[in-house]
Amino acid sequence: MPNPVVAIVGRPNVGKSTIFNRIVGERVAIVEDMPGVTRDRIYSKAEWLNREFNVIDTGGIELGEEPLLVQMRAQAELAIKEADVIIFIVNGREGVTSADQEVANLLFRSDKPIVLGVNKIDNPDMQEQLYEFYSLGMDTPYPISGAHGLGLGDLLDKVIEHFPEEEEELYDEDTIRIALIGRPNVGKSSLVNAMLGEERVIVSNIPGTTRDAIDTAFSQGEQEYVLIDTAGMRKRGKVYEATEKYSVLRSLRAIERSNVVLVVIDAEEGLIEQDKK
């Protein structure tokens, strides 16, 4: 079963990236006391109480029609769509703002489990500042400090309570699962069809035809196999379409449930930098 996905969202400059780095245990996201530093989604793995999960750090959700704000908001909305659980981060020192309420309204529409983390609560004397955050309509607000790592255990305890139940494995234990990975339009779907000897998946010269991970089961002698054809993975910054950004995480999750990963490269173009990513 693929690992659950947790998205960290909130308005700009509330400490999302600091908390992301604390949860994953390393400095993956750039931390800067300046709104808008995190503009794209950043993925990493984490573990709590023996449960592995994927974490997404997002750019701040902020109203406005400037192209950058629109792009950052779209990225956060995609992360919300991908997530099984959402961590909503607010700034305990600043109190509830109109921007926090706008983010809360967006999250309510997602119909996903939401855990509210009130950041920058660095000492017990600041606990009284939690009460006004009940006005956001969430469950219990959790006091945390990303800078000092305080309160994150209680927050993560609540997060994993919302994880989906572990599903039974779709395939027998002896079934070999092979994921085909590569950048768009290198022939992954054609290779799947060639292996199977029939047209099982759509083949097109248009990059991005495969939007999701497609499982195809077959047998060779007594051995059972599953081929997982995935969407093309572009280098971050080269990914433009929202649907394609959504499919990249599904490709990563396909890798998690495979036994073997087959990286497909276009021999006519040769090995390029994007193949190494």
VENMO-V427330 format. One record per backbone hydrogen bond with DSSP energy under -1.0 kcal/mol. CO is the residue of the C=O (numbers start at 0). NH is the residue of the N-H. If there is no record, write none. Layout:
co->CO nh->NH
co->CO nh->NH
This chain:
co->3 nh->53
co->4 nh->83
co->4 nh->84
co->5 nh->55
co->6 nh->86
co->8 nh->88
co->9 nh->60
co->14 nh->18
co->15 nh->19
co->16 nh->20
co->17 nh->21
co->18 nh->22
co->19 nh->23
co->20 nh->24
co->20 nh->25
co->25 nh->27
co->31 nh->33
co->33 nh->36
co->41 nh->56
co->43 nh->54
co->45 nh->52
co->47 nh->50
co->50 nh->47
co->52 nh->45
co->53 nh->5
co->54 nh->43
co->55 nh->7
co->56 nh->41
co->65 nh->69
co->66 nh->70
co->67 nh->71
co->68 nh->72
co->69 nh->73
co->70 nh->74
co->71 nh->75
co->72 nh->76
co->73 nh->77
co->74 nh->78
co->75 nh->79
co->76 nh->80
co->77 nh->81
co->78 nh->82
co->84 nh->6
co->85 nh->114
co->86 nh->8
co->87 nh->116
co->89 nh->118
co->90 nh->94
co->96 nh->100
co->97 nh->101
co->98 nh->102
co->99 nh->103
co->100 nh->104
co->101 nh->105
co->102 nh->106
co->103 nh->107
co->104 nh->108
co->112 nh->85
co->114 nh->87
co->115 nh->141
co->116 nh->89
co->117 nh->143
co->118 nh->91
co->119 nh->121
co->122 nh->125
co->123 nh->126
co->125 nh->128
co->126 nh->129
co->129 nh->132
co->130 nh->133
co->131 nh->134
co->132 nh->135
co->133 nh->136
co->141 nh->117
co->143 nh->120
co->144 nh->148
co->144 nh->149
co->149 nh->144
co->150 nh->154
co->151 nh->155
co->152 nh->156
co->153 nh->157
co->154 nh->158
co->155 nh->159
co->158 nh->161
co->159 nh->162
co->171 nh->174
co->175 nh->225
co->176 nh->258
co->176 nh->259
co->177 nh->227
co->178 nh->261
co->179 nh->229
co->180 nh->263
co->181 nh->232
co->186 nh->190
co->187 nh->191
co->188 nh->192
co->189 nh->193
co->190 nh->194
co->191 nh->195
co->192 nh->196
co->192 nh->197
co->197 nh->199
co->205 nh->208
co->213 nh->228
co->215 nh->226
co->217 nh->224
co->219 nh->222
co->222 nh->219
co->223 nh->175
co->224 nh->217
co->225 nh->177
co->226 nh->215
co->227 nh->179
co->228 nh->213
co->234 nh->237
co->240 nh->244
co->241 nh->245
co->242 nh->246
co->243 nh->247
co->246 nh->250
co->247 nh->251
co->248 nh->252
co->249 nh->253
co->250 nh->254
co->251 nh->255
co->252 nh->256
co->254 nh->257
co->259 nh->178
co->261 nh->180
co->265 nh->269
co->271 nh->274
